[in-house]
Amino acid sequence: MQRNLKIMENYSEDSIVSLEWNEHIRLRPGMYIGKLGDGASQDDGIYVLLKEILDNAIDEYISGFGKTIEVKITDKLVTVRDYGRGIPTGKVVDCVSKINTGAKYNASVFQKVVGLNGVGTKAVNALSSYFRIESIREEKSKVAEFEGGNLVKEYDPVPTADRKGTVVKFTPDEKVFGNYRYIDEYIERLLWNYVYLNKGLTIYYNGQKFFSENGLLDLLTRNIDSPICYPIIHLQDEDLEFALTHSSSQYGEEYFSFVNGQHTTQGGTHQNAFREAINKTIREFYKKDFDSSDIKTSIIVALNIKIQEPVFESQTKTKLGSQTMDPNGSLTIRNYITDVLKKRLDNYLHMNPDTAEALLRKIMQSERERKELASIKKTARERVKKASLFNKKLRDCRIHYNESNTNGLRLNSTLFITEGDSASGSITKARDVNTQAVFSLKGKPLNCYGLTKKVVYENEEFNLLQAALNIEDGMENLRYNNIVVATDADVDGMHIRLLMLTFFLQFFPDLVRNGHLYILQTPLFRVRNKQKTIYCYSEEEKIKAISELGSKPEITRFKGLGEISPDEFSNFIGQNIRLDPVILKKDVSLNDMLSFYMGKNTPERQIFIIDNLRVELDIAEKD
């Protein structure tokens, strides 16, 4: 109490601090770009920086200027070139370094666009060790260069024969983001979404072309890797485009939802309205009061709505908060989407009886499965309640992903899935109790390939894990955004890892597709002398460490997670954590992959194992 009184006594005019715009962004980057991260997650800050610059180029295209965007990334230097109107040369510096400065406030210049507040480019500038902006307009080129948001050099406009547009170059600051890396799959996914939502736009990324002729139809075609019940339905109104189908093998709902081309990964009012409208339209078409879960089970939807001056729940624009289509409020999003589906989807089903019949069969199948599972689910929930009282499988954390802070951003949390008591014990003692939870497996999980979701409720391990993640009814209430499989780097550990991947891919593939599943990297070696300790994750790192330390350092080979003390473990699951994201490549069929690796033993798989075993033996002999 005395200490608090002393602090209050020292509160004076000198306590008040005014920060420059870039200082505030660098001090509180989470307010502007969400989490920082090292690039292992698709929503890490380095991708948000890229997206902020791309959004401006996309807004030019939407406004009718520039059909091509070029993106290059070399040695962490990002270059984005558009062929839009270019920034008025007298305002180039202001547009990238003065908060609340830009043309996005002028509805006559930009309508139904992504950028709203003129903040994004400033955030990129402030969080970059190097930032260069060039505007080419009226046959003149205007260039300015910054470091950490501070203007380093401003050049006078010079004549140029280059095509008009804007060129932005930036390098995210390692002082802010640490030792980050760009993952091509995440960037490619982002760029594909841009071209799906902007038919006629061409984007080049390091020479690779991204172009779509059929919009959201192409999006679903490219992203669906399981059999479907009927051909994709693709419909469009003036301000709403959507495509949908039902999977015949996966569970849950999967949405690719967008507002003015912005990927709203957390949904919002438009996605909620669509879910309500699909229920209403289907019930009225078939004249049956279907349970909503039977309609939505296995549904896969892509939708994009265009509205004026959208309101998002945070600067990262991942969830729509707007209720109306325009600031005047004359038409609600809910009513608009309901009217479009009633007209377009109802007509489509009448004109395509084969699709209507297939959709009805799928709904009836989901109804039968739901009723069959009802008693099993009830028993499973009772087991979970008992387990939560007497079972120590889950060491929970205090903060969860399905909670939000005052800025509307979801809170980051991590669940480590471990094997055995020793490994889970080490991680539990080393973890951050606020944001990191531990789920301890007992023995090897069941190989669930080819089994129905019934096994999720009947198998104790899977039932408790599903309850811990809170994903029985979909991803909306997911409690941990980072799900990390942490197993030993031996044969048994690799087998457990495969079994857990099979579980998620079989029953919750959208959890993997949305970038929530990771593999924990732990060091294989500790190399140290009296002055320094180096942890090595590969043979190459070990050789480099030995060379650096010299004079025969002590080398320890870690065989399992349980051998690493909690004090050491805190080095590997804290700020310097190394995670390998589980990424589904688009040219690989999920069903074919699971069948090959986890199905019946086949001659093809035996040959694959033998060939790869020979490679490993060759490497071991060389070492």
N, C-alpha and C positions, 0 to 999 in steps of 0.2 A: 504493500500500500504506500509506504514511504517513497519507494522508487517511482511509482506512478505520479505522486504529488510533485516530485522533483522534476520529472519530465514536463508536467503541466506548467510549472513555474518558469521553465526555460522557453516556453512557447511565446514567440514575439514576432515582430515584423521580419527579423532576420531569418525566421524559420520558413518563410514563404519563398518558394523557388519557382521561377519561370523557365521552362525548357524551350529550346528551339524545336521546330517541328520535327526535324530528323532525330534530335536527341530523345524526344518522347517515343518515337517509333522504335528506336534502338533499345530503349529502356523497357518498353512494353510491347514487344513484337507480337505477342499472342493476341492482342486486341485487333491487330490488322491482318495477320496471316494465319491465325490459329496456332497450332503447335509448330515447333521448329523441326526436330528430327534430323536424321542423317541421310534421308532419301530411301530408306528401306520400306517406308509406308507411302502409299500413293497420295495421301493427304498431307505429307510433310511440307514444310514451308517452301523448300526450293521449287516444288512444282506449282505452288500457289503463286510464286513470283513470276514464273513462266506464264501461267494462266492469266495473270493480271495484264501483262503486255499483249498477249494474244487476244484478250477480250476487246482491247481497243482496236486492234486490226479487224476483228470480226464485226465490231460495230460499224466500221467504215464499209465493209461489204454489205451489211444489212441495209445501210443507208444508200446503197447503190454505187459504191466506189471501190474499185479494185477487186479482181476476181482471183488473185493469186497471193499467197502468203508463203514466205520462205523462212524456215527455221534451221539453225545450225547450232550444234553444241560440240565444241572442241576444247579439251583441257579446262573444263568448267566455265569457259566463256560462252555465253548464250547470245545468239544474234537472231533477231526477229525483224524481217523486212516486209512491209506491206506496200501496196500500190494505190493507197487511198488518196485523200485530198492533201495530206501533209498538214502539220500544225502551222498556223500563221506564224511567219518567221519572227515577228516581234514579240511573240508570247511563248516561244519554245522553252526558255528557262523557267518562266512562271508556271507553265503547265506541268513540269516535273519536280518543282521544288516549293510551291506555295499551296498549302492545304486549302481546299474549297475553291480551287481555281480550275476552270475547264469549261468545255462546251456542253457537257452532259446535262447542265441545268436548263439548257435552252431547248424546249420541246420542238421548236421549229427546225432545229438542226439534227437532233437525234430523237427518234421515237422507237419505243419497244426494243430497247437495247439492254445490254448487261451492265455496263458501267453506269454508276449513278451519282457518286459523290466526289469524284475527282481525287480519290485517295489512293487507289491501287498503284499507279505509276510512281507516286511519291514514296510509297512503302518500298517498292523495288529499289528505287534510288537510295533511300536511307539505309537499306539492309545489304547493299552491294559495296564491295571494296573498290569496284570500278564500274562506272555507269556512263554511257555515252549515248546521247540523243542526237539524231540528225533528221531535219525536216527538209524535204525537197519539194519546193512549191514555186510556181511562177518562174521556172528556170533558174532558181537560186537555191543554194544549199546552206543551211544554218546548222552549226554544230556546237554542242556544249558538253563538257566532261566534268564528272563529279567523283568524289571519293567519300563514301559514307554519308552521302547527301550534301556534302559541302562542295560548292562550285570551285573547281580547280582552274578551268580555262573556258572562256567563251569566245568563239571565233566570229568575226564579222561575216555576213552572208557573202558567198562567192558565186559567180555564174557556173552553171552546170548543164550538161546535156542529158543527165540521168532522168529516168521517168520519175514523176512525182510520187510522193509517198513518205513513209517514216521508217527509219532504221534505228533500232534500239539494240545496244550491246551492254551486257552486264555480267559481272561475276559475283555470285552470292558470297558474302563476307564469311570467311572461315572463323573469324572471331565470334560471330553470331551462331553459325550453323555447325561449327566443328569440322571434322574430316568427313564431309558428305560425298555422296556419289549419285549420279543420275542413272536410273534404270530405264532402259529403252522401252520395255513393255508398258510402263506407266505413261510415258510420253506418247507412245503410239496410240494407246487407248484414248488419251485426251484428244489427240488430233483426229482420230476416227470419229469421235463424237461430234467434233466441230463440223466435219464435212457431211455427216449424216443429217445434221440439223440445218445445214446451209447448202442445199442442192445447187450445183453449179460452181461452188467454191473448190479451188485446188490448193492443197498445202503440200509443200515439199519439206521433208525433214531429212537432213543430211543426204539429199539426193533421192530419197524414197518418196513416191507420189501417193497422196491420199485424196481420193475423189469418190463421190457417191452419186449415182443416178436416181436411186429410189428411196432416199431418205431413211425414215425409221424402219421401213421394210428391210433395208440392207443391214441396219443395226441389229435387228432380231435375228436375221439370217446368219450373220457373222457370229453372234454371241450364243446362240442356242447350240449346244453340243449333245443333246439327248433327243430321242424320238418325240414327235409331237402328234397330237390327236387329230389335228385338221390343219389345212394350209393357213398360213398367217393371214389374218384379217388386217388390211391396211386402209385406213380411211382418213379423210382430211376435210376440215372446215376452214374458214378464213383465218381464225386465230387458234385453231387446235388441230394437231396431227397426232394420230395414235396408231399403234400396231399391237396386235395381241394374238395369243394362242394359248393352248394348255399343253404341258408336257405329259407324256404318258408314263414317265419313270421317276421324276423327281417330286419332292414335296414342298409345301410352303408356297409363298408368293414371291415373285421377283419383278421389281420395277426398275426401269430406267427412265427417270422423270426429269424434265427440264423446264425451265422458265426462260423465255427469250434466248434459248440456247445454253443457259447456265445449268450445269448438272447439279440438281438438288438431291444429293445423296441421302439426305435425311427427310426427303419428302416435303410435306407441308400441306397447305390448304388445297392446292390443285390435285395432289395425289389422293388426299382424303375424299375430295369431291368425286374423283373418278371411281374410287372403290364403291362409294354409295351409288353412283349412277349405274355402274355395271350390274349391281344387284337388282336395282329397280327395273332396268331395261330387260334383263333376262327373265325375271319373275313375270313381268307383264307379257313378254313375248310367248312364253310357254304356258302362261296362265296357271302357274304353280308357285306356291309360297316356299321356295327352296330355302334351306338354311344358308346364311351368307358364307359360312366356312366351306360348304360343299361347292359353291360357285367359285370361290377364290383359291381353293386348293390346287396347286400346280399351275396357276395362271402365270403367264409371262407377258409383261406389258412394257411398251415404250411409249411415252407421251411427251409432247412439247406444247406448251401454251404460251401465247404471246399476249402480254398485258402492258399497259402504260404505267410507268413509274412503279415497278414492283417493290414491295417492302420485304426484305429478308430479315431473318432473326439474328444475323451477325454479319460482319464485314466479309466473311468467307463465303456467304451466299449459298449455304448448303441446305437451307430450309426456308420455304416461302411462308410469309406471314400475312400477305395481302388477302383481303376478303372480296375485293371487287376488281373488275376488269380495267377500270380507269379511275383517276382521282375523284371524278364526279360521283362515283358510287351508284351509277344508274343501273348497272348490271352486275350481280354477284358472280363470282367464279363458279360457285356451286350450281346456280341456275343455268349458267351458260353451258357448262359441261353436261349437265343432265339433259338439256334440250338437244345438244349435238348428238349424244349417244342415242337418245330416243328416236331421233330422225335417221341418222346415218347407220347405226348398228342394227336397229330394228329392220330397216329396209334391206340391208345386206343379208340378214338371216332369212328374210322372206324370199329373196332372189337366189339364195344358195342353200337349198334344202339339204344337200349332203353335209355341208358344214354344220347346219343347224342340228341335224340328227347326230353327228359326231360329238358336238358340244353337249347335247342332252345326255348321251351315253356316258361321257366323262363325269358330268355332274351326278348322275345316278350311281356311278361307280364310287365316287367320293362319299356319297351318302351311305352306301353299304359299308364301306371301310370305316367310316366314322362311327357307325352304330356298333360294328364289331369291336372297335377299340374302346368304346365307352367304359365298359366294366374294367378293362385292363388299365386304362388311364386312371380310374378312380383308385384302384389298388396301388398303382405306381405312386400317385400323389401321397397316399397314406404312408408308403415306405419312405418317401422323401422327408415327410414331416418327422417321422421317427428317427431317421438318419441324421437330421439336422440337430436333434437333441443329444444323441449318443455317439455320433460318428465324427471323427476328426479328419475326414477325407479332404474337406475344404477349410483352408485357413484363409478367411476372407480379408479384404481390405476395407478401408473406410469410405473411399470415393469410388463411384461407379460411372460407367459410360452413359447410362440412360438417365443421368442427372445433368443439369446445365448450370453454368455459372451466371453471374449477373449480366454478362454480355451475350447470353444466348448460345454460347459455345458448349458443346458436349465436353465432359470432363474425361481425360484420358485415364485408363486403368488397364492393368495387365493381369492375365491369368496364366501361370506356369503349370503345365501338365507334366508331372514327374513320375518316375517309376521308383518304387521302394521307399522305405522309411529313411534310409541314410541320406539319399539325394534330396528328398523333400524336406528333411530336417535341416540340411545345410542351406537350402534356398530360403526356407522359412525364417531362419535366424538372420540371414543376410539381407532380406528384402526390405523395401520401403513399405511399412504397414499401412500407409495412407493410400497408395496407388497400386500395390502389387499383392496378388492373391496366389495361393498355391493349392492345386488339386492333386492328390496323391493316388496313383493307380495301384491296384493290388494285383500283381502278376500281369500276364499278357492279356490284353483285351481280345474279345471275340473277333474273328474275321467275319465282318458283316456283309461282304460282297454278295449281291444277289438276294439278300434277305429283305423282307418288308419292314416298314417302320414299327411294326408290332414289337420287334426285338429291342427297340429303343426303350420301351416301357418294361419289358420283361427282364432285360439284363440290368442288374443292379448298377454296374459301373456306368453304363450309358444313360440310365435313368437319372442318376445323381449328377452326372456331368451336364446333361440337358437342363436340369433344374438349376444348377449353379450358373449356367450361362443365360438362363431365362429366355430360351429360344423355342419353346414348345409352340407358341402361337406366331412365330415369325421373328424377323430381325429387329423390329422397331424398339423392343425393350432389352436388347442385348446389353449385358452388364459390364462386359470388358471388350474394348475395341481391339486390344492386342491379345491374341490367344497363342501362346508360345509352347510348343512341344519341346520339352527338355529331357532328353534321354542320353544314356551313355553312348560314346562313339565306338561301341563294339557290335558284334553280330546281333546279340539280343536287343540292344538299344535300337539298332537300325530296324529290326523286325517290329518292335513296339511302335516306332515312328510310322512305319508303313501301315500298321493296323489302325492307328489313330487317323492318319490321312484318309484311309478308306472310309472310316466312320463319317468324317466330315463331308467327303466328296459324295458319298452314297446318299446321305440324308439332308445335309445342309450345304449344298454346293454354292449357294449365293453368299454364304459366309466367307467362302474361299474367294469367290469372284470379286467380292467387295474389299479384298485386301486385309482381312482380319487374322489370317493364319500365318504363323511364322515357325521357323526352326531356330532354336537357340544354338549359337556357336559358343563353345567353351574351349579354352586353350588345351592343346595336346601336351605342351611342354612348358616348364618353368626353367628359365636360364638365369642364374644369378651369381654375383660375387658379393663381397662385403659392402660394396658401394651402391649396387644397382640390381634391380630385379626386372626381367623382361618376360612377359607371357607370350607364347608363340602358338599360333593357330594352324601352322603347317610346317612341313619340313623346311621349306624355303625360309620362313621366318626364323626357325631355329638356327639354321646355318648363318643367317645374317646376325642374329643375336650373339652367337659364339664369337664371330669375327669382331663384333663391336666391343664385347667385354674382354676378350683375350684371356691369356694366362689360365687356361683350363677351368672355366667356370663350372659350378655345380649344375647338373642337368637332371630334372625330374620329369618323368613321363606320367601324366595323369591317365589312369585307366578308367575311372568312373567318376561321376559327379560327387558321389559320397566320399571320395578321397580328398576333395578340395574343402579346406576349412571354411567356415562361415565368414571369417575375416577376409580371406582371399576371394570368396565368392562375391562379396560386395563390389569387387572391382569389375566383375563380369556382367552384373545385372543392373548396374547403375548408369551413370552418364555415358560410359564407354561400352554399353551393351552392343553386341554384334548379333544382328538378326538376319536370317535369310528368309525373305518372303516366299510363300508358296504361291506361284503364279501359274494360272492355266493358260497355256498358249492356244491361240485361236485355231491353229491348224491341226489340233489333236482332239479326237473324239473322247469325251469323258468316259462313255460306256466302253469303248474299245480299250482305253488305257487301263481301266479297272479290271476288265476281263483278262487282259494280257498278264498283268502283274499279280492279281489276287484271285483269279478264277482257277479252273482246274489246271493241273500241271500238263503242259503241252510240249511237244517236241520243239516248237519255236522258242518257248521260254527256256527250255533246257539249253538250247544252243546259245541263247542270249547270255545266260548265266555263265556258261563255260567260257565264252569269248571274253566277257568282262573280267572273269576270274584270272584268265591268262594275262590280261593287261595289268591287273593288280600285282600278280606274281612277278611280272617283268619289272615293274617299278620297284618292288621290294628287293629284288636281286641287285638292281643298280644302286640302291641305297646301301 
